[in-house]
Amino acid sequence: MTASVRLLRPRIVIVWLALFAAAVAMLVAPAAPARAAVPDRWGFAYNNLPNPPVNHVMPMSRQWGSWKTAFPASWATVTQIGPGFYQVRFPHIGGKGVAHVTAVNGAPVSCQLAKWGASGADEIVYVRCHAATGAPADSPFTVLFSESSGLGGAPYGWVWARPPAGSSTDTTPAALRTPRSTSASGSTT
């Protein structure tokens, strides 16, 4: 071997050892703690009946929320308004949060939010369920509402959109087509 090859080999080994040490250091270095917005108010409930009676208390073992500490005797209720159309009432958590709904059905049924908002101290969530054909369909579902003040006061937001009134994809009944206001911070309520 020539002298230049003998000098090059230790340098390559040192470079590879340095790269290996850097990779190991990145893997074992402690990660920064995750920052997540914890909900200030929240509620979850499972409507197990496709045709619930008026103000039906949903199964107590399958609902909970932030109101339970202060109001342990209060429960979320559901009322069927029409075919595939429901009103859910979460007690004592009315606010400006976000709602989510999921159909619980072996048939091809989907559920969507029609509208949600505070009514006094309560949060009211309207749910519409449809068969694959688009026809209203009665169905069990789960519903979740949460509101968060954000990450240490940092701004956050969400978007709710619907097709233009009268378009072929607008299934919102006229009674629910209420204008939504915009706050000074630009969030929609």
C-alpha positions in Angstrom: 0.0 0.0 0.0 1.1 3.5 -0.7 1.5 6.1 2.0 -1.5 8.1 0.8 -3.9 5.1 1.0 -2.7 4.3 4.5 -3.4 7.9 5.6 -6.9 7.9 3.9 -8.2 4.8 5.6 -8.1 6.2 9.2 -9.8 9.3 8.0 -12.7 7.3 6.5 -13.0 5.3 9.7 -13.1 8.5 11.7 -15.8 10.1 9.4 -17.9 7.0 9.6 -17.6 6.8 13.4 -18.6 10.5 13.7 -21.6 10.0 11.5 -22.6 6.9 13.5 -22.2 8.8 16.8 -24.3 11.7 15.5 -27.1 9.3 14.4 -27.1 7.6 17.8 -27.2 11.0 19.6 -30.2 12.0 17.6 -32.0 8.7 18.5 -31.4 8.9 22.2 -31.8 12.7 22.7 -34.9 13.5 24.6 -37.7 14.8 22.5 -39.4 18.0 23.3 -42.8 17.5 25.0 -45.7 17.5 22.6 -48.1 20.4 22.8 -51.7 19.7 22.4 -54.8 21.7 23.0 -56.7 20.0 25.9 -60.5 20.5 25.6 -61.9 22.9 28.2 -65.4 21.5 27.6 -66.3 18.2 26.0 -69.0 15.6 25.7 -69.3 12.1 24.1 -72.5 10.0 23.7 -73.7 7.0 21.9 -77.3 6.9 20.6 -78.1 3.2 20.4 -81.7 3.6 19.2 -82.5 4.4 15.5 -85.9 5.7 16.7 -85.4 7.2 20.2 -88.3 8.8 22.0 -88.3 12.5 22.9 -85.5 13.5 25.3 -84.2 9.9 25.5 -81.3 9.6 27.9 -78.6 7.8 25.9 -76.9 4.8 27.6 -75.3 6.1 30.7 -72.4 3.7 30.4 -71.6 5.1 26.9 -71.6 8.8 27.5 -69.4 11.2 29.5 -68.3 14.8 29.5 -66.7 17.6 31.3 -70.1 18.5 32.9 -70.1 15.3 35.0 -67.9 16.6 37.8 -70.2 19.6 38.6 -73.5 18.0 37.5 -73.3 14.2 38.1 -77.1 13.8 37.7 -77.2 15.4 34.2 -77.1 13.2 31.1 -77.0 13.8 27.4 -80.3 13.3 25.6 -81.4 12.7 22.0 -84.7 13.4 20.3 -85.7 12.2 16.8 -87.0 15.2 14.8 -87.8 13.3 11.6 -86.6 10.4 9.5 -82.8 10.3 10.0 -82.8 13.6 11.8 -81.9 14.0 15.4 -81.2 16.6 18.1 -78.6 15.8 20.8 -78.4 17.9 23.9 -75.2 18.0 25.9 -75.9 19.6 29.3 -73.8 22.5 30.7 -71.1 22.6 28.0 -72.5 25.1 25.5 -69.8 27.0 23.7 -68.0 27.6 20.4 -66.4 24.2 19.9 -66.5 21.6 17.2 -68.8 18.6 16.9 -68.2 15.2 15.2 -70.6 12.4 14.4 -70.2 8.8 13.2 -72.8 6.4 12.1 -72.9 3.0 14.0 -74.6 0.8 11.5 -73.9 -2.4 9.6 -75.8 -1.1 6.6 -74.4 1.6 4.3 -75.5 4.6 6.3 -73.6 7.8 6.9 -74.4 10.5 9.5 -73.3 14.2 9.2 -73.7 17.3 11.3 -76.5 19.6 10.2 -75.8 22.3 12.8 -74.6 22.8 16.3 -74.5 25.6 18.8 -75.1 26.7 22.4 -78.6 27.0 23.7 -78.3 28.6 27.2 -75.8 26.5 29.1 -76.3 23.4 26.8 -74.8 22.5 23.5 -77.3 21.3 20.9 -76.0 19.2 18.0 -78.3 18.3 15.0 -77.4 15.1 13.2 -78.7 13.9 9.8 -78.3 10.2 8.7 -78.6 9.0 5.1 -78.7 5.7 3.3 -76.3 5.1 0.4 -79.2 6.3 -1.9 -79.2 9.7 -0.2 -82.6 9.0 1.4 -82.9 9.8 5.1 -82.2 6.7 7.3 -82.7 6.1 11.0 -79.5 5.0 12.6 -77.6 4.7 15.8 -74.5 7.0 16.0 -71.8 8.4 18.2 -71.5 12.2 18.7 -68.6 14.2 20.2 -68.4 17.9 21.1 -65.3 19.7 22.3 -64.1 23.2 22.8 -60.5 24.3 23.6 -59.0 27.6 24.5 -56.0 26.5 22.4 -52.3 26.2 23.1 -51.4 28.8 25.7 -53.5 31.4 24.2 -52.2 30.8 20.7 -54.9 31.3 18.0 -56.6 28.3 16.4 -59.6 27.8 14.2 -61.8 25.5 12.2 -63.9 25.8 9.1 -67.5 24.8 8.5 -68.7 25.0 4.9 -71.9 24.2 3.1 -73.0 24.4 -0.5 -74.8 27.4 -1.7 -78.5 27.5 -0.8 -80.6 25.9 -3.4 -77.8 23.9 -5.0 -78.4 20.3 -5.8 -76.0 19.2 -3.0 -77.6 21.5 -0.3 -79.6 19.2 2.0 -79.9 21.7 4.8 -83.6 22.5 5.6 -84.5 26.1 5.3 -85.2 26.3 9.1 -81.6 25.4 9.8 -80.1 27.9 7.3 -79.2 30.5 9.8 -76.4 32.9 9.2 -73.3 32.3 11.3 -71.6 35.4 12.8 -67.8 36.1 12.8 -66.1 37.3 15.9 -63.5 40.1 16.0 -60.7 37.4 16.0 -62.1 36.0 12.7 -63.5 32.8 14.1 -66.9 31.7 13.0 -69.6 31.0 15.7 
